[in-house]
Amino acid sequence: MLVDSHCHLDHARYTDDRTEVIERARNAGVRTMLTIGTRLERFDHVLQLARSHADVWCSVGVHPHDAEREPLDGPGPLLARAAQPEVVGIGEAGLDYYYQHSSREAQAAGFRAHIQAARESGLPVIVHTRDADADTLAILQEEMAAGRFTGVVHCYSSSPELGFAAAELGLYLGIGGILTFKRSDELRATVARLPLEQLLLETDAPYLAPEPFRGKRNEPANVARVAATLAQLRDTTVAEIERVTSENFFRLFSKASPPTAP
């Protein structure tokens, strides 16, 4: 069984063939998908996708790009939506200094509100970080000292220091298509040493398609290629990677129910 722990099934690039995309994932052995909330104004659409498919769960959150467009004074709006049974995570939220579509101050405030919501709900926070390793880690460490929470650094492709520090905090790391890129030698070297029991598979679809599809629209079915690369890297079987990462997912996202046997 494969799990895609992070995809965006509500994206406009799936408007014409969303049903087929989900079916292709199932045919590739993907038994569970987590579609991610990035805007509160789009949450109803994300929630409806999860309600329409027994193998799809969702999260609620405000992407750092939209931290100023949808500011959060606290965790209340997130917690209210997280009460829905299909919502199993908080986010994605965090810091993005590459684009900086929102100010750093607004991003940090939103990030902390999401962590507070994760702490109060018991759901994991889904962390986005890009070109912001030091500040991301500082907030994670400060907030963890203030009160434990669980979470995952999604699309992990940052410095080895962030990866090992996040794992030390007890956080998981989402591994996606970047692992397959030809120039990702440092990432592969790091992932080879990270605790396997803290790794998740993801696609971030429709973004970041793995080789040999790089540059094309990504789909949850392609999580199988990430699993194959990770198996080779860890010198184990694909079946073992599927087993361990699926168990990791349901341990972290404990509100999600594992699929029943076919």
C-alpha positions as CSV (number, residue, x, y, z in Angstrom):
1,M,0.0,0.0,0.0
2,L,1.2,3.5,-0.9
3,V,0.2,6.7,0.8
4,D,0.5,10.2,-0.8
5,S,0.8,12.3,2.3
6,H,0.7,15.6,0.5
7,C,-1.1,16.5,-2.7
8,H,-3.4,19.3,-3.9
9,L,-6.4,17.6,-5.6
10,D,-8.4,20.8,-5.6
11,H,-5.9,22.5,-7.9
12,A,-7.3,24.0,-11.1
13,R,-4.9,21.8,-13.2
14,Y,-7.1,18.8,-12.3
15,T,-10.4,20.5,-13.3
16,D,-10.8,18.5,-16.5
17,D,-9.8,15.0,-15.2
18,R,-9.8,15.0,-11.4
19,T,-11.7,11.7,-11.2
20,E,-9.3,10.1,-13.6
21,V,-6.3,11.4,-11.7
22,I,-7.6,9.8,-8.5
23,E,-8.4,6.5,-10.3
24,R,-4.8,6.4,-11.8
25,A,-3.5,6.8,-8.2
26,R,-5.6,3.8,-7.0
27,N,-4.4,1.7,-10.0
28,A,-0.8,2.5,-9.0
29,G,-1.4,1.1,-5.5
30,V,-2.1,4.4,-3.7
31,R,-4.6,3.5,-1.1
32,T,-4.7,6.9,0.8
33,M,-4.3,10.5,-0.3
34,L,-4.1,13.6,1.9
35,T,-5.2,16.7,0.0
36,I,-3.9,19.9,1.6
37,G,-5.7,23.1,2.6
38,T,-4.0,26.3,1.6
39,R,-6.7,28.9,1.8
40,L,-9.7,29.1,4.2
41,E,-11.8,30.5,1.4
42,R,-11.2,27.2,-0.5
43,F,-11.6,24.9,2.5
44,D,-15.1,23.8,1.5
45,H,-13.9,22.6,-1.8
46,V,-11.0,20.7,-0.2
47,L,-13.4,19.2,2.4
48,Q,-15.9,18.1,-0.3
49,L,-13.2,16.2,-2.1
50,A,-12.4,14.3,1.1
51,R,-16.1,13.6,1.7
52,S,-16.5,12.3,-1.9
53,H,-13.7,9.7,-1.7
54,A,-13.2,7.3,1.1
55,D,-9.5,7.1,0.4
56,V,-9.0,10.9,0.5
57,W,-8.5,13.0,3.7
58,C,-7.8,16.7,4.0
59,S,-6.2,19.4,6.1
60,V,-7.0,23.0,6.9
61,G,-4.6,25.8,6.7
62,V,-3.3,29.0,5.2
63,H,-0.2,28.8,3.0
64,P,2.5,31.4,3.9
65,H,2.0,33.0,0.5
66,D,-1.5,34.0,1.7
67,A,-0.6,34.9,5.3
68,E,-1.5,38.6,4.7
69,R,-4.6,37.9,2.6
70,E,-6.0,35.6,5.3
71,P,-4.4,36.7,8.6
72,L,-4.9,34.6,11.7
73,D,-5.2,36.3,15.1
74,G,-5.2,32.8,16.7
75,P,-6.1,29.2,16.2
76,G,-9.9,29.6,16.3
77,P,-10.7,29.5,12.6
78,L,-8.5,26.5,12.1
79,L,-9.9,24.6,15.1
80,A,-13.5,25.2,14.0
81,R,-12.8,23.6,10.7
82,A,-10.6,20.9,12.1
83,A,-13.6,19.5,14.0
84,Q,-14.8,18.0,10.7
85,P,-14.1,14.2,10.7
86,E,-12.3,14.3,7.3
87,V,-9.8,16.9,8.6
88,V,-6.7,15.1,9.9
89,G,-4.0,17.8,9.8
90,I,-3.3,21.5,10.3
91,G,-1.6,23.4,7.4
92,E,0.2,23.8,5.3
93,A,1.8,26.7,7.0
94,G,5.3,28.0,7.6
95,L,7.8,30.3,6.0
96,D,8.6,31.0,2.3
97,Y,11.4,33.5,1.8
98,Y,11.9,32.6,-1.8
99,Y,8.7,34.3,-3.1
100,Q,7.8,36.4,0.0
101,H,4.2,37.0,-1.2
102,S,3.5,37.9,2.4
103,S,5.7,39.7,4.9
104,R,8.0,37.7,7.1
105,E,6.1,39.0,10.1
106,A,2.7,37.8,8.8
107,Q,4.1,34.4,7.8
108,A,5.6,33.9,11.3
109,A,2.4,34.9,13.0
110,G,0.4,32.6,10.9
111,F,2.9,29.7,11.4
112,R,2.6,30.1,15.2
113,A,-1.2,30.2,15.0
114,H,-1.1,26.9,13.1
115,I,1.2,25.3,15.7
116,Q,-1.1,26.4,18.4
117,A,-4.0,24.9,16.6
118,A,-2.0,21.6,16.2
119,R,-1.2,21.6,19.9
120,E,-4.8,22.2,20.9
121,S,-6.4,19.8,18.5
122,G,-3.8,17.0,18.7
123,L,-3.5,17.0,14.9
124,P,-0.1,17.3,13.2
125,V,1.0,20.6,11.7
126,I,2.1,20.4,8.1
127,V,5.2,22.7,7.7
128,H,6.2,24.5,4.5
129,T,9.7,26.0,4.5
130,R,11.6,27.4,1.6
131,D,14.8,29.5,1.9
132,A,14.0,30.0,5.6
133,D,15.7,27.1,7.4
134,A,17.1,29.1,10.3
135,D,13.8,30.9,11.1
136,T,11.7,27.8,10.6
137,L,13.8,25.8,13.0
138,A,13.9,28.6,15.5
139,I,10.1,28.8,15.6
140,L,9.7,25.0,15.8
141,Q,12.2,24.8,18.7
142,E,10.6,27.7,20.5
143,E,7.1,26.4,20.1
144,M,8.1,22.8,21.0
145,A,9.6,24.2,24.3
146,A,6.3,25.9,25.0
147,G,4.3,22.7,24.5
148,R,4.6,19.5,22.6
149,F,3.0,19.1,19.2
150,T,3.4,16.7,16.2
151,G,4.0,17.5,12.6
152,V,5.8,16.9,9.3
153,V,8.2,19.1,7.4
154,H,6.6,18.6,4.0
155,C,8.6,18.4,0.7
156,Y,11.8,18.2,2.7
157,S,14.7,19.3,0.5
158,S,16.5,21.8,2.8
159,S,19.8,21.6,4.6
160,P,20.9,18.5,6.4
161,E,20.9,20.6,9.6
162,L,17.2,21.2,9.3
163,G,16.4,17.6,8.6
164,F,18.2,16.2,11.5
165,A,17.1,18.9,13.9
166,A,13.4,18.4,12.9
167,A,13.8,14.6,13.4
168,E,15.4,15.3,16.8
169,L,12.2,17.3,17.7
170,G,10.2,14.3,16.8
171,L,8.8,15.7,13.6
172,Y,8.4,13.6,10.4
173,L,9.8,14.6,7.0
174,G,7.9,14.3,3.7
175,I,10.0,13.0,0.9
176,G,8.8,13.8,-2.7
177,G,9.9,14.0,-6.3
178,I,13.0,16.2,-5.6
179,L,14.6,13.0,-4.3
180,T,14.8,11.7,-7.8
181,F,16.3,14.8,-9.4
182,K,19.8,14.4,-10.9
183,R,21.3,17.2,-8.8
184,S,19.8,16.1,-5.5
185,D,22.9,14.2,-4.3
186,E,23.1,16.1,-1.0
187,L,19.4,15.4,-0.3
188,R,19.8,11.7,-1.1
189,A,22.8,11.5,1.2
190,T,20.8,13.1,4.0
191,V,17.7,11.0,3.5
192,A,19.8,7.9,3.5
193,R,20.7,8.7,7.1
194,L,17.4,10.1,8.5
195,P,15.4,7.7,10.7
196,L,13.2,5.7,8.3
197,E,10.4,5.6,11.0
198,Q,10.1,9.4,10.5
199,L,9.8,9.5,6.8
200,L,6.6,9.9,4.7
201,L,6.1,9.7,1.0
202,E,4.5,12.6,-0.9
203,T,4.1,14.1,-4.4
204,D,3.0,17.7,-3.7
205,A,1.1,17.2,-6.9
206,P,0.5,18.9,-9.3
207,Y,4.0,20.3,-8.5
208,L,7.5,18.7,-8.5
209,A,6.9,15.7,-10.7
210,P,9.7,13.1,-10.2
211,E,12.1,11.9,-12.9
212,P,11.4,11.1,-15.8
213,F,8.4,13.4,-15.7
214,R,10.1,16.5,-14.3
215,G,8.5,19.7,-15.6
216,K,5.2,18.0,-16.3
217,R,2.0,18.0,-14.2
218,N,2.5,15.7,-11.2
219,E,-0.1,13.2,-10.0
220,P,-0.5,11.1,-6.8
221,A,0.2,8.0,-8.8
222,N,3.8,9.1,-9.1
223,V,4.4,8.6,-5.4
224,A,5.4,5.0,-6.5
225,R,8.5,6.5,-8.2
226,V,9.5,8.2,-5.0
227,A,9.1,4.9,-3.1
228,A,11.3,3.1,-5.7
229,T,14.0,5.7,-5.3
230,L,13.9,5.6,-1.6
231,A,14.0,1.8,-1.6
232,Q,17.2,1.9,-3.7
233,L,18.7,4.6,-1.5
234,R,18.0,2.7,1.7
235,D,19.1,-0.7,0.1
236,T,15.7,-2.3,0.8
237,T,12.7,-3.4,-1.1
238,V,9.9,-1.2,-2.4
239,A,7.4,-3.4,-0.4
240,E,9.3,-2.5,2.8
241,I,9.3,1.2,2.0
242,E,5.6,1.0,1.3
243,R,4.9,-0.8,4.6
244,V,7.0,1.5,6.8
245,T,6.0,4.8,5.3
246,S,2.3,3.8,5.4
247,E,2.6,2.9,9.0
248,N,4.4,6.2,9.7
249,F,1.5,8.1,8.0
250,F,-1.2,6.5,10.1
251,R,0.9,6.9,13.3
252,L,1.3,10.6,12.7
253,F,-2.1,11.3,11.1
254,S,-3.9,9.1,13.7
255,K,-7.3,10.6,12.9
256,A,-7.2,9.1,9.5
257,S,-8.5,5.5,9.2
258,P,-6.4,3.0,7.3
259,P,-8.1,1.5,4.3
260,T,-9.8,-1.8,4.7
261,A,-8.5,-4.8,2.8
262,P,-9.8,-4.9,-0.8
